[in-house]
Amino acid sequence: MFKLTLYPLTIWLTYYNIMVNINSNSQVKEISLNRPSLRQITLISLFAALTASGAFISIPLYPVPISLQTFFTLLAGMTLSSSIAMSSQLIYVLLGVIGLPVFAGFRAGIGVLFGPTGGFLWGFIIAAYVMGKLVENRKGEKSIKFYFLVGLGGTLFIYLPGILQLSLITGIGIKKAIMAGLVPFIPGDILKLISTALIAYKLKNIIK
């Protein structure tokens, strides 16, 4: 149990150290590259690790397990810039693709990405970017209601590719895919939306 608790932190520190070394050792002046700053690397690493840790807290339903992954995806989209939020989810997915068991149910590999539930992983990346853009483009006050609506939009972008891929891979049709991959999650998603909106509102002047 102790090793399991430390596993997401190990992922975070490993990726963090690699990126810091790349950032600090790259001294080529002739090539103008927009490399991420140390702060950006830290945020990307942190939210990638948090999303991974959310996968370890899950209820194994078939075909789509219930987990806390989307909680951290929503929080990333609400509190980070679009590029940083998207990068954190992309890194999370890539960690799973290369073999680290960071997907729900301790699964890993590219087969998960193109399997019945892989569409939800694609949705994490898309939703994080879309939510980040919505927050960036907001001109007025960022209220709790605003963050809730942003999260609601992000949730839709998670479910759209998720339901579509579930339907196509399993052949059960859109209606049954909605019943299996959406309906059981509605109560939990409402709680996630409320809690992430409250947290994002509190963090809006801290994480920019």
C-alpha positions as CSV (number, residue, x, y, z in Angstrom):
1,M,0.0,0.0,0.0
2,F,2.9,2.4,0.8
3,K,4.5,1.7,-2.6
4,L,1.2,2.3,-4.3
5,T,0.8,5.7,-2.6
6,L,4.3,6.7,-3.7
7,Y,3.9,5.5,-7.3
8,P,2.3,8.7,-8.8
9,L,4.9,10.8,-7.0
10,T,7.7,8.7,-8.6
11,I,6.2,9.3,-12.0
12,W,6.0,13.0,-11.4
13,L,9.6,13.2,-10.1
14,T,11.0,11.1,-12.9
15,Y,9.4,13.2,-15.6
16,Y,10.2,16.4,-13.7
17,N,13.9,15.6,-13.5
18,I,14.1,14.6,-17.2
19,M,12.4,17.9,-18.3
20,V,14.6,20.0,-16.0
21,N,17.7,18.4,-17.4
22,I,16.6,19.0,-20.9
23,N,15.7,22.6,-20.1
24,S,18.9,23.4,-18.3
25,N,21.4,21.5,-20.6
26,S,20.0,22.8,-23.9
27,Q,22.4,25.7,-24.7
28,V,21.9,25.9,-28.5
29,K,21.5,29.6,-29.3
30,E,21.1,29.3,-33.0
31,I,17.7,27.6,-32.8
32,S,14.9,29.7,-31.3
33,L,12.6,27.2,-29.6
34,N,9.9,28.2,-27.2
35,R,10.9,25.8,-24.4
36,P,8.7,25.5,-21.3
37,S,9.8,27.3,-18.2
38,L,10.6,25.6,-14.9
39,R,7.3,26.6,-13.5
40,Q,5.4,25.3,-16.6
41,I,7.3,22.0,-16.4
42,T,6.3,21.7,-12.7
43,L,2.6,22.3,-13.4
44,I,2.6,19.9,-16.3
45,S,4.3,17.2,-14.2
46,L,2.1,17.8,-11.2
47,F,-1.2,17.5,-13.1
48,A,0.0,14.5,-15.1
49,A,0.9,12.8,-11.8
50,L,-2.4,13.9,-10.2
51,T,-4.4,12.5,-13.1
52,A,-2.4,9.2,-12.8
53,S,-3.2,9.1,-9.1
54,G,-6.9,9.6,-9.9
55,A,-6.8,6.4,-11.9
56,F,-5.8,4.4,-8.9
57,I,-9.0,5.5,-7.1
58,S,-11.6,3.6,-9.1
59,I,-14.6,1.4,-9.0
60,P,-14.2,-1.4,-11.7
61,L,-17.5,-1.1,-13.7
62,Y,-17.8,-2.7,-17.1
63,P,-17.0,-1.4,-19.7
64,V,-16.1,2.0,-18.2
65,P,-14.7,2.2,-14.7
66,I,-15.5,5.0,-12.3
67,S,-12.4,6.9,-11.3
68,L,-11.1,10.3,-10.1
69,Q,-9.2,11.0,-13.3
70,T,-11.7,13.5,-14.7
71,F,-11.6,15.5,-11.4
72,F,-7.9,16.4,-12.1
73,T,-8.5,16.8,-15.9
74,L,-11.3,19.4,-15.1
75,L,-9.1,21.1,-12.5
76,A,-6.2,21.3,-15.0
77,G,-8.4,22.9,-17.6
78,M,-9.9,25.4,-15.2
79,T,-6.7,26.6,-13.6
80,L,-3.9,26.2,-16.2
81,S,-3.4,27.8,-19.6
82,S,-4.7,25.8,-22.6
83,S,-1.3,24.6,-23.7
84,I,-0.1,23.7,-20.2
85,A,-3.4,21.9,-19.4
86,M,-3.4,20.0,-22.6
87,S,0.3,19.1,-22.1
88,S,-0.3,17.7,-18.7
89,Q,-3.0,15.3,-20.0
90,L,-0.9,14.4,-23.1
91,I,2.0,13.5,-20.9
92,Y,-0.3,11.4,-18.7
93,V,-1.6,9.5,-21.7
94,L,1.9,9.0,-23.1
95,L,3.1,7.6,-19.8
96,G,0.3,5.0,-20.1
97,V,1.0,4.3,-23.7
98,I,4.7,3.5,-23.1
99,G,3.8,1.0,-20.5
100,L,3.4,2.6,-17.1
101,P,0.2,1.3,-15.5
102,V,-1.4,4.7,-15.0
103,F,-4.7,4.1,-16.6
104,A,-7.8,3.0,-14.6
105,G,-7.5,-0.6,-13.4
106,F,-3.7,-0.4,-13.5
107,R,-3.8,-0.9,-17.2
108,A,-1.2,0.4,-19.7
109,G,-0.2,0.2,-23.4
110,I,-1.4,1.6,-26.7
111,G,-4.1,-1.0,-26.8
112,V,-6.0,0.8,-24.1
113,L,-5.9,4.1,-26.1
114,F,-7.5,2.4,-29.1
115,G,-9.7,0.1,-27.1
116,P,-13.3,0.6,-26.0
117,T,-12.5,3.2,-23.3
118,G,-9.7,4.9,-25.2
119,G,-11.9,7.7,-26.5
120,F,-12.2,9.0,-23.0
121,L,-8.4,9.4,-22.8
122,W,-8.5,11.4,-26.1
123,G,-11.2,13.4,-24.5
124,F,-9.0,14.3,-21.5
125,I,-6.5,16.0,-23.9
126,I,-9.2,17.8,-25.9
127,A,-11.2,18.9,-22.9
128,A,-8.2,20.3,-21.0
129,Y,-7.3,22.5,-24.1
130,V,-10.9,23.7,-24.7
131,M,-11.4,24.6,-21.0
132,G,-8.1,26.4,-20.8
133,K,-9.1,28.4,-23.9
134,L,-12.4,29.3,-22.4
135,V,-10.8,30.6,-19.3
136,E,-8.1,32.5,-21.2
137,N,-10.7,34.2,-23.4
138,R,-12.9,35.2,-20.5
139,K,-13.0,39.0,-20.2
140,G,-15.2,39.5,-17.2
141,E,-15.3,38.1,-13.7
142,K,-14.5,34.4,-13.3
143,S,-17.2,33.3,-10.9
144,I,-17.9,29.9,-9.5
145,K,-20.8,29.6,-12.0
146,F,-18.4,30.4,-14.8
147,Y,-16.0,27.6,-13.8
148,F,-18.9,25.2,-13.4
149,L,-20.0,25.9,-17.0
150,V,-16.5,25.6,-18.3
151,G,-16.2,22.2,-16.5
152,L,-19.6,21.2,-18.0
153,G,-18.3,22.0,-21.5
154,G,-15.1,20.1,-20.7
155,T,-17.1,17.1,-19.5
156,L,-19.0,17.0,-22.8
157,F,-15.7,17.0,-24.7
158,I,-14.6,14.0,-22.6
159,Y,-17.8,12.1,-23.3
160,L,-18.2,12.8,-27.0
161,P,-15.1,10.9,-28.2
162,G,-15.5,8.4,-25.3
163,I,-19.0,7.4,-26.2
164,L,-18.3,7.4,-29.9
165,Q,-15.2,5.1,-29.6
166,L,-17.0,2.8,-27.1
167,S,-19.9,2.4,-29.5
168,L,-17.6,1.8,-32.5
169,I,-15.2,-0.7,-30.9
170,T,-17.9,-2.7,-29.0
171,G,-20.5,-2.4,-31.7
172,I,-23.2,-1.8,-29.1
173,G,-24.6,1.3,-30.7
174,I,-24.8,4.9,-29.5
175,K,-27.8,4.4,-27.2
176,K,-26.3,1.5,-25.3
177,A,-22.9,3.2,-25.2
178,I,-24.6,6.3,-23.5
179,M,-26.3,4.0,-21.0
180,A,-23.1,2.2,-20.2
181,G,-20.5,5.0,-20.5
182,L,-22.4,8.1,-19.4
183,V,-25.6,7.6,-17.4
184,P,-23.9,5.9,-14.4
185,F,-21.4,8.7,-14.1
186,I,-23.8,11.7,-14.0
187,P,-24.2,11.9,-10.1
188,G,-20.4,11.7,-9.6
189,D,-19.7,14.2,-12.4
190,I,-22.0,16.7,-10.8
191,L,-20.1,16.5,-7.6
192,K,-16.8,16.8,-9.5
193,L,-18.0,19.9,-11.3
194,I,-19.1,21.6,-8.1
195,S,-15.9,20.8,-6.2
196,T,-13.5,21.7,-9.1
197,A,-15.4,24.9,-9.7
198,L,-15.0,25.9,-6.1
199,I,-11.3,25.0,-6.0
200,A,-10.6,26.8,-9.3
201,Y,-12.3,29.9,-8.0
202,K,-10.1,29.8,-4.9
203,L,-7.0,29.3,-7.0
204,K,-7.7,31.8,-9.8
205,N,-5.3,34.4,-8.4
206,I,-2.7,31.9,-7.4
207,I,-2.3,29.7,-10.5
208,K,-2.3,31.8,-13.7
